[in-house]
Amino acid sequence: MNAEHLDLCSSEGWRDLLRDFIVPYALAGGHLGDDVLEVGPGPGMTTDLLRAELIRLTALEIDEDLAAALTERLRDTNVEVVRGDATSMPFEDARFSGAVSFTMLHHVPTETLQNQLFAEVARVVRPGALFVASDSVASNELQELHHDDTYNPIDPSTIEDRLRAAGFAAVEVRDNGFGWAAHATT
């Protein structure tokens, strides 16, 4: 993530947008259970919102610096931060009662790797568990924000088929023109 993008994703304004719009829109009607995986927390804005509502949260972050900062900041809380690659997760099968990924999938550089991430989530959640994924729709403005950064947005019209191919049995996708959210169960 470039410095400008990281600053934005660490801001109070972004936290407010997540709290007031993105997270409620994505989670609407979903139940995640008591042992939840968050894929790609970045600086942890969604982590902070989720941990207040969950018994146990595991945050999987690939970036060494972001994972270290999140580990330090969330020490002695209900969050375990694990540094690792979401396309090859260091967790046993059927470990989690639910999983989430908020506004980070566009940072996964290829469709193949995005699909591997989806398959890994399907592997590490329990049968019948809910995976909530959300991201922005493609725009020139977002592409400009991602200069010198990975920007590989997912077309919301493709997400249902891709999640089913990854091992999810039921998938529901909503798109509001600015972003999309999917609820997928194994």
C-alpha positions as CSV (number, residue, x, y, z in Angstrom):
1,M,0.0,0.0,0.0
2,N,1.5,3.4,-0.9
3,A,1.9,6.0,1.8
4,E,-1.1,8.2,0.7
5,H,-3.4,5.1,0.6
6,L,-2.1,3.9,4.0
7,D,-2.7,7.4,5.5
8,L,-6.3,7.4,4.2
9,C,-6.9,3.8,5.5
10,S,-5.6,4.9,8.9
11,S,-7.7,8.0,9.2
12,E,-10.6,8.9,11.4
13,G,-12.7,9.7,8.3
14,W,-12.1,6.2,6.9
15,R,-13.0,4.7,10.3
16,D,-16.3,6.6,10.3
17,L,-17.1,5.5,6.8
18,L,-16.4,1.9,7.8
19,R,-18.4,2.2,11.0
20,D,-21.4,4.0,9.5
21,F,-21.7,2.5,6.0
22,I,-19.3,-0.2,4.7
23,V,-19.3,-2.7,7.6
24,P,-23.1,-2.5,8.3
25,Y,-23.8,-2.8,4.6
26,A,-21.5,-5.8,4.3
27,L,-22.6,-7.6,7.5
28,A,-26.3,-6.9,7.2
29,G,-28.2,-9.9,8.5
30,G,-25.1,-12.1,8.8
31,H,-24.0,-14.1,11.9
32,L,-20.2,-14.8,12.1
33,G,-20.1,-16.9,15.3
34,D,-17.5,-16.9,18.1
35,D,-14.2,-17.5,16.4
36,V,-13.8,-15.2,13.4
37,L,-11.0,-14.7,10.8
38,E,-10.4,-11.3,9.3
39,V,-8.4,-11.5,6.1
40,G,-6.2,-8.5,5.4
41,P,-6.9,-6.0,8.2
42,G,-4.2,-3.5,7.1
43,P,-3.9,-0.9,9.8
44,G,-6.8,-2.5,11.7
45,M,-9.7,-0.1,11.3
46,T,-12.2,-2.9,10.7
47,T,-10.5,-5.0,13.3
48,D,-11.3,-2.3,15.9
49,L,-15.0,-2.3,14.9
50,L,-15.2,-6.1,14.8
51,R,-13.4,-6.9,18.0
52,A,-16.0,-4.9,20.0
53,E,-18.7,-7.3,18.8
54,L,-16.9,-10.7,18.7
55,I,-15.6,-13.1,21.3
56,R,-12.5,-14.0,19.4
57,L,-10.9,-12.5,16.2
58,T,-7.9,-13.7,14.3
59,A,-6.5,-11.1,11.9
60,L,-4.3,-12.4,9.1
61,E,-2.0,-9.8,7.6
62,I,0.7,-10.3,4.9
63,D,2.5,-7.0,5.4
64,E,5.2,-7.4,8.1
65,D,5.1,-3.8,9.3
66,L,1.3,-3.6,9.5
67,A,1.1,-7.0,11.3
68,A,3.7,-5.9,13.8
69,A,2.0,-2.6,14.5
70,L,-1.4,-4.3,14.9
71,T,0.1,-7.0,17.2
72,E,1.6,-4.3,19.4
73,R,-1.5,-2.2,19.5
74,L,-3.9,-5.1,20.2
75,R,-1.8,-7.0,22.7
76,D,-3.9,-8.4,25.6
77,T,-7.2,-8.1,23.7
78,N,-9.5,-10.7,22.1
79,V,-7.5,-10.3,18.8
80,E,-4.7,-12.6,17.6
81,V,-2.7,-11.1,14.8
82,V,-1.0,-13.6,12.5
83,R,1.4,-12.6,9.8
84,G,0.8,-14.7,6.7
85,D,-0.4,-15.1,3.2
86,A,-4.2,-15.5,2.7
87,T,-3.6,-17.6,-0.4
88,S,-1.8,-20.2,1.7
89,M,-3.2,-19.8,5.2
90,P,-1.4,-21.3,8.3
91,F,-4.7,-22.6,9.8
92,E,-6.2,-26.0,10.1
93,D,-9.3,-27.0,8.1
94,A,-12.7,-25.9,9.6
95,R,-11.1,-23.7,12.3
96,F,-13.2,-20.6,12.2
97,S,-16.9,-20.0,12.8
98,G,-16.9,-17.2,10.2
99,A,-14.6,-15.0,8.1
100,V,-14.6,-11.4,6.8
101,S,-12.6,-9.4,4.2
102,F,-13.3,-5.7,3.9
103,T,-12.0,-3.4,1.1
104,M,-8.7,-5.3,0.6
105,L,-9.4,-7.9,-2.2
106,H,-8.3,-5.3,-4.8
107,H,-4.8,-5.5,-3.3
108,V,-4.5,-9.2,-4.3
109,P,-2.5,-8.9,-7.6
110,T,-4.2,-11.5,-9.9
111,E,-7.5,-13.2,-10.3
112,T,-5.8,-16.5,-9.7
113,L,-4.5,-15.4,-6.4
114,Q,-7.9,-13.9,-5.4
115,N,-9.5,-17.3,-6.2
116,Q,-6.9,-19.1,-4.1
117,L,-7.7,-16.7,-1.2
118,F,-11.4,-17.6,-1.6
119,A,-10.6,-21.3,-1.7
120,E,-8.5,-20.9,1.5
121,V,-11.3,-19.1,3.3
122,A,-13.7,-22.0,2.3
123,R,-11.1,-24.5,3.7
124,V,-10.6,-22.8,7.0
125,V,-14.2,-22.0,7.9
126,R,-16.5,-24.6,9.5
127,P,-19.3,-26.2,7.4
128,G,-22.2,-23.8,7.1
129,A,-20.0,-20.8,8.2
130,L,-20.5,-17.4,6.7
131,F,-17.8,-15.5,4.7
132,V,-18.5,-11.8,4.3
133,A,-16.5,-10.1,1.6
134,S,-16.8,-6.5,0.4
135,D,-14.9,-4.1,-1.7
136,S,-15.2,-1.0,-3.9
137,V,-16.2,-1.1,-7.5
138,A,-13.6,0.0,-10.0
139,S,-13.2,3.7,-10.7
140,N,-10.6,6.0,-12.1
141,E,-10.3,7.8,-8.8
142,L,-9.5,4.6,-6.9
143,Q,-7.0,3.6,-9.6
144,E,-5.2,7.0,-9.2
145,L,-5.1,6.5,-5.4
146,H,-3.3,3.2,-6.0
147,H,-0.3,4.7,-7.9
148,D,2.8,2.5,-7.3
149,D,0.4,0.1,-5.6
150,T,-1.5,-3.0,-6.5
151,Y,-5.0,-2.3,-7.8
152,N,-7.0,-5.3,-9.2
153,P,-10.7,-4.6,-8.5
154,I,-13.2,-7.4,-8.7
155,D,-16.2,-7.0,-11.0
156,P,-19.2,-7.7,-8.7
157,S,-20.9,-9.5,-11.5
158,T,-18.2,-12.3,-11.4
159,I,-18.0,-12.8,-7.6
160,E,-20.9,-15.3,-7.2
161,D,-19.4,-17.7,-9.7
162,R,-15.9,-17.3,-8.3
163,L,-17.0,-18.0,-4.7
164,R,-19.0,-21.0,-5.8
165,A,-15.9,-22.3,-7.7
166,A,-13.9,-21.8,-4.6
167,G,-16.1,-24.2,-2.6
168,F,-19.0,-22.0,-1.3
169,A,-22.4,-23.6,-1.7
170,A,-24.6,-20.5,-1.3
171,V,-23.7,-17.0,-2.4
172,E,-25.6,-13.8,-2.2
173,V,-24.1,-10.6,-3.8
174,R,-25.3,-7.0,-3.4
175,D,-23.9,-4.0,-5.3
176,N,-24.8,-0.4,-4.6
177,G,-22.8,1.3,-7.4
178,F,-19.9,2.3,-5.0
179,G,-19.2,-1.1,-3.6
180,W,-20.3,-4.7,-3.3
181,A,-20.8,-7.2,-0.6
182,A,-21.1,-11.0,-0.7
183,H,-22.4,-13.5,1.9
184,A,-21.1,-16.9,1.1
185,T,-21.6,-20.1,3.1
186,T,-19.9,-23.5,2.8
